[in-house]
Amino acid sequence: MLEPLEQRLTHDSQEALKSRDGRRREILSTLLSAVKKARIDAAGKTFGPTEELGVLEKAKKQREESVELYKKANRQDMVDREQEEIEVIKTYLPEPLTEHEVKKLIDDAVAQTSAVGVKDMGKVMGLVQKQTKGRFDAGKVATMVKAALGV
C-alpha cells in the first residue's frame, strides 16, 4: 500500500500528464522517484510520513544550493528552473513555522526537560526537532537552542 505522499505525487503526476504539463510532470516524477528510492533504501527500518518529508526537505535544500551556484555563474535560466522546482516541492511540505513559534517550542522544551546548559542541548533538540521537522531549518533551530541555553 502506498503512503499518502506517494499517492499524492502519483495522482498529481498523472493529472499533469493529462493536462499536458510536461514540466510539472517531470518535477513530480523526480520527487516520486526520490521517495520510492528512500523507501527501498530504508528496507527493514521505519519509513513513514516523517521520513517522506525528510526526502522532500533534502530535495528542496539541494535545489536552493543549486540556485546559489547558478546565481554566481549568472545562469538565470537555471535559477528560474530550480526556483520552479522549489515552488512545486513547497506545495507538498507542511506550512513553515515562524521564528516566534519555534522560540515558544524551544522554551517549552527547556522547561519540560529542566535544561540548564550545553549538556542538556541534546534533550532539548530531540524534542524540538520532532515538532519542527520539515517546517523550520534545523541549523537555525540549533542556534536558537544554544541561545536559549546560554551557550
C-alpha positions in Angstrom: 0.0 0.0 0.0 1.3 3.4 -0.9 1.8 6.1 1.7 -0.3 9.3 1.4 2.6 11.4 -0.1 3.3 8.8 -2.7 -0.3 8.6 -3.6 -0.5 12.4 -3.9 2.6 12.5 -6.1 1.4 9.7 -8.3 -2.1 11.3 -8.7 -0.7 14.7 -9.4 1.8 13.3 -11.8 -1.0 11.6 -13.7 -3.0 14.8 -13.7 0.0 16.8 -15.1 0.3 14.2 -17.8 -3.4 14.5 -18.7 -3.2 18.3 -18.8 0.0 18.1 -20.9 2.0 20.0 -18.3 5.3 18.2 -19.1 7.5 20.3 -16.8 5.3 19.7 -13.7 5.1 16.0 -14.5 8.9 15.9 -14.8 9.3 17.5 -11.4 6.7 15.3 -9.8 8.2 12.1 -11.3 11.6 13.1 -9.9 10.2 13.6 -6.5 8.2 10.4 -6.6 11.4 8.5 -7.6 13.3 10.0 -4.7 10.6 9.0 -2.2 10.5 5.4 -3.7 14.3 5.2 -3.6 14.4 6.3 0.0 11.7 3.8 0.9 13.7 1.0 -0.7 17.0 2.2 1.0 15.2 2.1 4.3 14.2 -1.5 3.9 13.7 -3.0 7.4 13.6 0.4 9.0 10.6 2.6 9.7 9.7 4.8 6.7 6.7 6.9 7.3 5.4 10.5 6.8 8.3 12.0 8.7 10.9 10.3 6.5 9.0 11.2 3.4 9.1 14.9 4.5 12.8 14.4 5.0 13.2 13.4 1.4 11.3 16.5 0.2 13.3 18.7 2.5 16.5 17.3 1.1 15.3 17.8 -2.4 14.3 21.4 -1.6 17.7 22.1 0.1 19.6 20.7 -2.9 17.7 23.0 -5.3 18.3 26.0 -3.0 22.0 25.3 -3.1 21.9 24.9 -6.9 20.1 28.3 -7.1 23.1 29.9 -5.3 25.6 28.3 -7.6 23.7 29.2 -10.7 23.4 32.8 -9.5 27.2 33.0 -9.1 27.5 31.6 -12.6 25.0 34.2 -14.0 22.7 31.4 -15.2 19.3 33.0 -14.8 17.7 30.3 -16.9 18.8 27.6 -14.5 17.9 29.7 -11.4 14.4 30.0 -12.8 14.2 26.3 -13.4 15.4 25.4 -9.9 13.0 28.0 -8.4 10.1 26.4 -10.2 11.1 23.0 -8.7 11.3 24.6 -5.3 7.8 26.0 -5.6 6.4 22.6 -6.6 8.2 20.9 -3.6 6.8 23.5 -1.2 3.3 22.5 -2.1 3.9 19.1 -0.6 5.6 20.4 2.6 3.7 21.5 5.7 3.3 25.2 6.4 6.6 26.6 7.7 6.9 27.7 11.3 7.8 31.3 12.2 10.8 32.1 14.4 8.4 33.1 17.2 6.6 29.7 17.1 9.9 27.9 17.2 11.1 30.0 20.1 8.0 29.0 22.0 8.6 25.4 21.2 12.2 25.7 22.5 11.1 27.5 25.7 8.5 24.7 26.3 11.2 22.0 25.7 13.7 23.7 28.0 11.0 23.9 30.8 9.9 20.3 30.2 13.5 18.9 30.4 14.7 21.3 33.0 17.7 22.0 30.7 20.3 24.4 32.1 23.4 24.2 29.8 25.2 22.7 26.9 25.0 19.2 28.4 21.2 19.3 28.1 21.2 20.5 24.5 20.6 17.0 23.1 17.4 16.6 25.1 16.0 19.9 24.0 17.0 19.4 20.4 15.3 16.0 20.3 12.0 17.4 21.5 12.1 20.4 19.3 13.2 18.7 16.1 10.3 16.3 16.2 8.0 19.3 16.1 9.9 21.3 13.6 10.9 18.6 11.1 10.2 19.9 7.6 8.8 23.1 8.9 11.9 25.0 10.0 15.7 24.9 9.2 17.4 22.5 11.7 20.6 24.6 11.7 18.6 27.7 12.8 16.9 25.5 15.5 20.3 24.5 16.9 21.4 28.1 17.0 18.2 29.2 18.8 18.5 26.3 21.3 22.1 27.3 22.1 20.9 30.9 22.7 18.1 29.7 24.9 20.5 27.6 27.0 23.0 30.5 27.2 25.7 28.6 25.3 
